[in-house]
């Protein structure tokens, strides 16, 4: 089951988070779909003939407000990719919200959590045995 088609995350100042998202999404292999002054998009959009994809939009909004209980989780292809996601995020202004490591959610759940420069929480996960 692929439940999500796309999601949007809002920030007050896109310029403050642009480098952060460019780096963490690049590490995960998500290509830039668009990048304009008030919005950016990553991943791959669906079409009538090909609907197996997802994408993320980062939208500038004066009403943006982080919530510590809300987060977005992105799949990684390896433990190393989770580590690289974390390192890239820290290097571009993100904050640690959970260093790379095994979580107790289920056996083989390896993830890292970051706060973007505006406080939105994101995660990258690799489920060992997934490949």
Buried (B, 14 or more C-beta within 10 A) or exposed (E): EEEEEBEEBBBBEBEBBBBBBBBBBBBBEBEEBEBEEEBBBBBBBBEEEEEEEBBBBBBBBEEBEBEEEEBBEBBBEEBEBBBBBBBBBBEBBBEEBBEBEEBEEEEEBBBBBBBBBBBBBBBBBBBEEEE
